[in-house]
Amino acid sequence: MRSFNHILAATDLSAPARHAAERAALVSKDTDASLDLLHVANFAPLERLRLLMEASPVEMEKQVLATALQRLQELAVGLGQRYNVSAGTYAVAGYLLPELARQCAELDTDLLVCGAKGESVLRRLLLGTTAQRILNSTKCPVLVVKQAPHESYKRLLVPVDFSPSSVRAIRHARSIAPLADMVLLHAYEVPFEGRMRYANVGDEIIKHYRVISRQETSEKLDALCDEAGLSRHKRHQVVLQGDPRLHILEQEQELDCDLIVIGKHGKTLLEELLLGSVTEHILTESQSDVLVSV
């Protein structure tokens, strides 16, 4: 099982972004992973303010980074008092995406944690059509925090498509919440069902093929869990027919899941594009936190 040894929480220092830092601290406590807090200051929007203040670029950068570092350190102290964890602090200047990638690489980060709500570009980057940019710019799993954390994750929903990314997702799910319940979900389509209906194939025959598809899927789920090292008594399996985007959101609510763990890539180019759209849809529409496994 792959474990998380180092967690990096990116924050824009807004009040909503504090949820991400708190969740990162809670995961750090649960997994014994080291924790760092990162703020990336983009000075381009501050250029007009600098001119009004008649400050040099060097002076402006030094002042902004000093203030950000102080606020990060205050945040780290608060997290230490609440969760009994120690957090390092980094305030850097630059553009968010390249700096996130660089810091993740330099700090050997296993898990990047970001908030889904904030005052700056983090929300626009993590939600909507540009969601893939941050996922493609980093080489580690990304945890998008949407809810204020009150306790450790209790129930995880892991959609699987039997690709290698599904194995990674299961392992990452177990790593981030070792004691949580895990629900494995696979949404399937009956092969050639549309063509069979077009050819006036009877409902009984189609129903028979559905039963066979469901049995085959259950067997594949068992094999997938064995490959991922997940014991059968530690998970619940849900097999449904239809659109995975719809079923993921339905099961999230029906089963009261507080974290969705989803892979980024499928087995083929087509599946990669489809799963990418599923991942982006879940990032945007889900109520719970989302861990994108890479």
C-alpha positions in Angstrom: 0.0 0.0 0.0 1.4 3.4 -1.0 1.4 5.8 2.0 1.4 9.6 2.1 4.7 10.7 3.7 4.5 14.4 2.9 1.5 16.6 2.5 1.6 20.1 0.9 -1.5 22.4 1.6 -1.8 25.3 -0.8 -3.7 28.3 0.5 -4.6 31.8 -0.7 -4.9 32.8 3.0 -8.6 33.4 2.7 -11.0 32.2 5.3 -12.6 29.5 3.1 -9.1 28.2 2.2 -8.5 27.5 5.9 -10.7 24.4 5.5 -8.1 22.9 3.2 -5.3 23.6 5.7 -7.3 22.1 8.5 -8.1 19.0 6.4 -4.5 18.6 5.5 -3.6 18.8 9.2 -6.2 16.2 10.1 -4.9 13.8 7.3 -1.3 14.5 8.6 -2.4 13.4 12.0 -4.2 10.3 10.8 -1.3 9.2 8.5 1.8 10.5 10.4 2.7 12.4 7.2 4.8 15.6 7.5 2.9 18.8 6.6 3.9 22.0 4.9 1.8 25.1 4.1 2.3 27.0 0.9 1.2 30.4 -0.3 2.0 31.6 -3.9 1.9 35.3 -4.3 1.2 36.6 -7.8 2.4 40.2 -8.0 1.0 41.1 -11.4 -2.4 42.2 -10.0 -0.5 44.3 -7.4 1.4 46.4 -9.9 -1.0 49.3 -9.7 -0.9 49.3 -5.9 2.9 49.3 -6.1 2.9 52.4 -8.3 0.5 54.1 -5.9 2.8 53.3 -3.0 5.8 54.4 -5.0 7.6 51.2 -3.9 10.2 49.3 -5.9 9.4 45.8 -7.1 11.9 44.3 -4.7 10.4 46.2 -1.7 6.9 45.3 -2.7 7.7 41.6 -3.1 9.6 41.6 0.2 6.8 43.2 2.1 4.0 41.0 0.6 6.0 37.8 1.2 6.9 38.8 4.8 3.2 39.4 5.5 2.1 36.1 3.9 4.8 34.2 5.8 3.6 35.7 9.1 0.0 34.7 8.4 1.1 31.2 7.4 3.1 30.8 10.6 0.0 32.0 12.6 -2.0 29.4 10.7 0.6 26.7 11.5 0.5 27.6 15.2 -3.3 27.3 15.2 -3.2 23.9 13.4 -0.6 22.7 15.9 -2.8 23.6 18.8 -5.9 22.0 17.4 -4.5 18.9 15.7 -1.2 18.4 17.5 0.8 18.5 14.2 3.8 20.6 13.2 3.6 22.4 9.9 6.4 24.1 7.9 5.6 27.3 6.0 6.6 28.6 2.6 5.7 31.9 0.9 6.9 32.2 -2.7 6.3 34.6 -5.6 5.3 33.5 -9.0 2.4 32.0 -11.0 0.4 29.5 -9.2 0.5 26.4 -11.5 4.3 26.4 -12.2 5.0 27.2 -8.5 2.8 24.4 -7.3 4.5 21.9 -9.6 8.0 23.1 -8.6 7.3 23.1 -4.8 5.7 19.6 -5.0 8.8 18.3 -6.8 11.3 20.0 -4.5 9.5 19.0 -1.3 8.9 15.4 -2.6 5.1 15.8 -2.0 2.9 12.8 -1.9 -0.4 14.7 -1.6 -1.3 18.2 -2.6 -4.3 19.7 -0.8 -6.2 22.7 -2.1 -9.5 24.4 -1.3 -12.4 24.5 -3.7 -13.4 28.0 -2.4 -11.2 31.0 -2.1 -10.8 34.7 -2.9 -8.3 34.2 -5.7 -7.6 31.9 -8.7 -7.7 28.7 -6.7 -11.5 28.3 -7.2 -11.3 29.0 -10.9 -8.4 26.6 -11.3 -10.0 23.7 -9.3 -13.5 24.0 -10.6 -14.7 24.3 -14.2 -13.1 23.6 -17.5 -9.5 24.4 -16.3 -9.6 21.7 -13.6 -7.3 19.4 -15.6 -4.6 22.1 -15.7 -3.7 21.7 -12.1 -3.9 17.9 -12.2 -1.7 17.8 -15.3 0.8 20.2 -13.8 1.5 18.1 -10.7 2.7 14.5 -10.4 1.0 13.7 -7.1 -2.6 13.1 -6.0 -4.7 16.2 -5.4 -7.2 16.5 -2.6 -9.9 19.2 -3.3 -11.5 20.2 0.0 -15.1 21.5 -0.2 -16.3 21.0 3.4 -15.1 22.2 6.7 -13.5 19.2 8.4 -15.0 18.1 11.7 -13.5 14.6 11.9 -11.5 12.1 10.0 -13.1 10.7 6.8 -15.6 8.0 7.6 -16.9 6.7 4.3 -15.1 6.8 0.9 -16.7 6.4 -2.5 -14.3 5.0 -5.1 -15.6 4.8 -8.7 -13.6 2.2 -10.6 -13.3 1.4 -14.3 -10.8 -1.6 -14.0 -7.9 0.4 -15.4 -4.5 0.8 -13.6 -5.8 4.1 -12.3 -8.5 2.2 -10.3 -5.9 0.2 -8.4 -4.1 3.4 -7.5 -7.3 5.0 -6.5 -8.1 2.2 -4.1 -4.6 2.3 -2.6 -4.7 6.1 -2.2 -8.2 5.8 -0.6 -6.9 3.4 2.0 -3.8 5.5 2.6 -5.6 8.8 3.2 -8.2 7.2 5.5 -7.0 3.8 6.9 -10.0 3.3 9.2 -12.8 4.6 6.9 -15.4 2.4 5.2 -14.9 2.1 1.5 -17.6 1.8 -1.2 -16.5 0.7 -4.6 -18.7 1.8 -7.4 -18.8 0.6 -11.0 -21.3 1.8 -13.5 -21.6 -0.4 -16.6 -23.4 -0.5 -19.9 -24.7 -3.8 -21.4 -22.6 -4.3 -24.6 -24.6 -3.8 -27.8 -27.9 -3.2 -25.8 -28.8 -0.3 -28.1 -28.2 -2.4 -31.2 -30.2 -5.3 -29.7 -33.2 -3.0 -29.1 -32.9 -1.6 -32.6 -33.0 -5.2 -33.9 -36.1 -5.9 -31.8 -34.4 -8.3 -29.4 -36.8 -9.2 -26.6 -36.6 -7.8 -23.1 -35.9 -11.2 -21.6 -32.8 -11.7 -23.7 -31.6 -8.2 -22.8 -32.3 -8.8 -19.2 -30.3 -12.0 -19.4 -27.3 -10.1 -20.8 -27.7 -7.6 -18.0 -27.4 -10.3 -15.4 -24.3 -11.8 -17.0 -22.7 -8.3 -17.3 -23.4 -7.7 -13.6 -21.9 -11.1 -12.6 -18.8 -10.4 -14.7 -18.5 -7.0 -13.1 -18.7 -8.4 -9.6 -16.0 -10.9 -10.4 -13.8 -8.2 -11.9 -14.3 -6.1 -8.7 -13.1 -8.9 -6.6 -10.0 -9.4 -8.7 -9.3 -5.6 -8.6 -9.5 -5.5 -4.9 -7.2 -8.5 -4.6 -4.7 -6.7 -6.9 -4.9 -3.5 -4.8 -4.5 -5.5 -1.6 -7.9 -4.6 -0.2 -9.5 -7.3 1.9 -13.1 -8.2 1.1 -14.5 -7.5 4.5 -13.3 -3.9 4.4 -15.4 -2.7 1.4 -18.9 -2.6 0.1 -19.5 -3.0 -3.7 -22.1 -1.2 -5.7 -22.7 -2.2 -9.4 -25.1 -0.1 -11.4 -26.1 0.3 -15.0 -25.9 3.7 -16.6 -24.0 7.0 -16.6 -21.2 7.0 -14.0 -21.5 10.8 -13.4 -25.1 10.4 -12.4 -24.5 7.3 -10.2 -21.4 8.8 -8.5 -23.4 11.8 -7.3 -26.4 9.7 -6.3 -24.3 7.3 -4.3 -22.4 10.1 -2.7 -25.7 11.4 -1.2 -27.5 8.1 -0.6 -24.5 6.5 1.2 -23.5 9.7 3.0 -19.9 9.6 1.7 -17.6 12.4 2.8 -14.8 11.7 0.2 -14.8 10.6 -3.4 -11.6 9.1 -4.6 -11.4 9.0 -8.4 -8.7 8.2 -10.9 -7.5 10.6 -13.6 -6.8 8.3 -16.5 -8.5 5.4 -18.2 -7.0 2.5 -20.2 -7.3 3.9 -23.7 -7.3 7.4 -25.2 -11.1 7.4 -25.4 -11.5 6.2 -21.9 -9.0 8.8 -20.7 -11.1 11.5 -22.3 -14.3 10.2 -20.9 -12.9 9.7 -17.4 -11.4 13.1 -17.6 -14.9 14.5 -18.2 -16.3 12.4 -15.4 -13.6 13.6 -13.0 -14.2 17.3 -13.9 -17.9 16.8 -13.5 -17.4 15.3 -10.1 -15.1 18.1 -9.0 -17.7 20.6 -10.0 -20.9 19.0 -8.9 -20.1 16.9 -5.8 -20.8 18.1 -2.3 -18.0 16.1 -0.6 -14.3 16.4 -0.9 -12.6 14.9 -3.9 -9.3 13.1 -4.1 -8.0 12.8 -7.6 -5.6 9.9 -7.8 -2.6 10.2 -10.1 
